[in-house]
Amino acid sequence: MDDQAQIVIDGVTHTYRPAHGRAVLALSDVSLEVRAREFLALLGPSGCGKSTLLYLVGGFLPTEVGRILVEGRPVSAPGPDRGIVFQHFALFPWKTVRANVLYGLERQPLSRPEREQRAQAFIDLVGLGGFEESYPSQLSGGMRQRTALARTLAFDPSILLMDEPFGALDAQTRALMQTELLGIWRRTPKTVIFVTHDVQEAVYLADRVAVMSTRPGRIKTIVDTRFGDRNPSILRSKQFVEKVDEIWDLVRVEAIKAQEDTAP
């Protein structure tokens, strides 16, 4: 294994065993390494185990077969070194923007003034200055996701796990949030694992894209997607379009297999 890898996923297999119904093999012999401060996207057809792999890295599911190491230590539970952002915001509706962000800091060894200052810094970082006393119901979808991102960033995890965080947003807001996320990532360098169904989003955001097979999920291939400049204008470049087409061809094969597997 690469000594420089911050996250090592080694031979991981995971089976869901529901209380009722048959067991489902979600992941099979998945191995993957993620370097410190890398932005890695997980891409693949629905049901291929992308989110499952993310939750295993987060420690929300037990690692039954294989091993997952973070900084050389086995993952056995969630920890403050790994922050997660979900698709559906996961905000407390009865708390304001400020209170939601402060919630992420309650277990930090900080005085109240320090917590307040830190919360405000991250509210400003995600562009929500002036909305501190607003409730989630008063915010747009993009603003709610910004709040969720600020809450996660506030406790300063070294690893950011993102489960289709922009999937519920309209196309315009999604594009704005993608650019905003890249800006935040550059200003507060972290290791990011980003789950998405959107090939263009994966290519735009990530240093590398790990394409997963249909269930049981395996790593089919890893494609380097580093571009010299990730300005939004790159989206119209020949180099970018060709990379999207290359990865879409890989995903399409797996998506067709998934449809065939579920056909009556």
N, C-alpha and C positions, 0 to 999 in steps of 0.2 A: 504494500500500500504506500501511496505517496505521503511522505512525512509532512508535506506542506498542506495536506487536506485538513480543513477544519471539521468537516463532516464526512464520515466514512460509513456508507451503507454496504454491508458485506453479506451477500447470500441470504437476503431477507425473504421469507415466505410468510404470508398471512392468510388465515382462514377465518371468515366470519361464521359464527355458530349461533344463529338466532334461537330464541326460546322455542319457536315453532317453525317448522319447515327444515329443509335440508341445509347442510353446511355449504358455504360458497368459498371457493378458492379465489381470493382477490388478487394476491401477488404471488409470483413464483420466482425464487432465486434472483432477486433484484440486487445488483451491486452498482454503486455509484459513489463518486467522490466529489465534494464541493470545496473549492478553495476559499480561504478567507477573503472577504470583500467581493466575492464573485456574485453575479446576478444570474441565477440559473432558472430557466423556465421548464416546467413539466407539461408536456403536451401529449394528447392522445384522445381516442374516442371515448364517449361517455361510458362509464362503468369500468374503465381500465385500471382503476386503483390509484389514480393521481392523488386524490384527497386522502385516501387511506395511507399512502406513503408519507404525506405531509404530517398526518396526525401521529404516525409512528415516530417521526423525527421529533415532533413536539412532545412526545411522551404521553399523549392522551390515549394511546392504545399500547398494550404490552407487545414487546418483540418476542415472538414465540420461537421462530426459527431464524438463525443468522444473528447478526449483531449490528447495532448502530452506535457509533462513537461520535461524540462531540468533544473536540479538544482532547482526544485520546481517552475520554471517559465514557463508559457505557450509559446509554440513555435508559432510565428506569421510571421517570416521572416527568411532568412538566417542570420547568425551571425558569428563573428570571433571565437566563441567557438566551431564551427563545421566546419571542413575542409572536402572536398570531393575529392576523386580520382576516375576518370571515367575509363572505359575499354579502350577507344581510345585516351588516353593521354591528349587531350585538351590543347596542347601546342601552343604557337604563333610561326608559322614557320619562321617568319622574325626576331625572337629574338634568341640570343645565349642561351646556358644553363644558364650562369650567369644572363642574362637579364630576362629569364623566371622565375628564382628563385627570383630575386630582385622584380619582379612584385608583388609577394605575400606580399612584405614588404612595398609597397609604402604608405599604409595607417597607418603604424605603427609610433608611435611618437619616431622615431629614427633619429639620424643624418646620413648623407650619409656614413661616415666611419663605423658607427655601422651597418648600413644595409649591407654594403659590407662584413664586418666581419661575420655577421650572415649568409649571403648567402653562403659564402665560407665554413662555418662550416657545413652546411647541404649538400652542394655539396660533401664535404669530407665524411660525414656520410653515404651517399648512394653510395659511391665508385666511384664518377665521377671526382675526382681530376685529372687535366690534360686535361679535356674536356670542361673547362669553356667557351672557345670561339667557340665551335662547335655549329652548327645549327641542329635542329631536323632531317633534311634530311640527315645529315652526321652520324646519330646515329642508332644503332640497335634498335629493338623494346624494348628490355629490358632496354637499356640505356635511351630511351625516357620515359619509365614508371618510371625509377629512378628519372629522372628530374621532372616529374609531382609530384612524391611523395615528393621530396625535396622542391618544391615550396609550397606544402600544409603544410608540417611540419615547414617551415621557420616562418610562422606567429603564430606558437605554439598553435594550437587549442587543447582544452582538449579532444575533441571527433573527431575521424577519421572515416568518412563514406566512404566505399570502394565498388564501384559497379563493380563487376567482373573485378578487375584491371589487372588480369593476363590472362583473357580469350582470348586475341588476340595474346598471345605469344606461341612460340613453346614449346614442352614438357620440353626440357632441360632447357631453359631459365626460364620457369615457376617454375620449381623445385628450381632453384637457387634464384629466387625472393621470393619464399615462405620462404626460410631459411633466406634470407636477411631481409625480413619484420619482422620476429620473433626477429631477432637480434636488429633491430631498435626499435621495441616495448619494448624490455627489457631495452634498454638504455634510451629511452624517454617514460616512461610509460604513455599511453593514453588509453581511452576507445575506442574500435574499434567495429564497426558493419560492417561485411564483407559479401557481397552478392556473392554467387557462385552457379554454377550448379554441381560442382565437389565434390562428397561425400568425397573422400580421402583428398582433399584440406581442406575441412571444418573440418574434424576430426583432421588433423595434426595441423592446425593453432589455432583452437578455444578452449576456456574454456568450452563453451556450444554451442550446435547446435540447433537452432529453426527450426523445420521442418514444412513447410507450406503446406496447402492443395491446391488442384487444385482450380482454380478461381470459385467463389470469395474467395480470400485467407483468411485463418484463421490459427492460430497457432495450428497445430495438436498435437505436443508434443515437449518437450524440453529435449535434451539428454546431460548429463554431459560427456564431452570429455577431461577432464584434465588428462594428463599423467605426471608422475614424471619428465621425461626428454623428451624434444621434439627435441632431436638430430635426424637427418635424419635416423639413424639406426632404430628408433622406427617403421618406415614404414614396416619393415619386421617382426615385433614381432607378436606373436599370439594374444596378447591383442588388438593391433591396428587393425589387420585384422578382428577380431571378431566385433569390434566396427563399422568398415566400413560396414560390412555385415548387422549388426543390423539396421543401419541408411539407408542403401540402400534399405532394405526391406520396410521401411516406405515410402521412396520416390517413389519406384517403384509402390506401390499401387496407389499413387496419379497421377503418370505419366500415368498409364493405364486408370484411370478415365478421365484424360484430353484428351487422344486420343479418348476415347469413346464419349466424349462430342462434339468433333469436327468432328466425322465421319459423312459422308453424310447419 
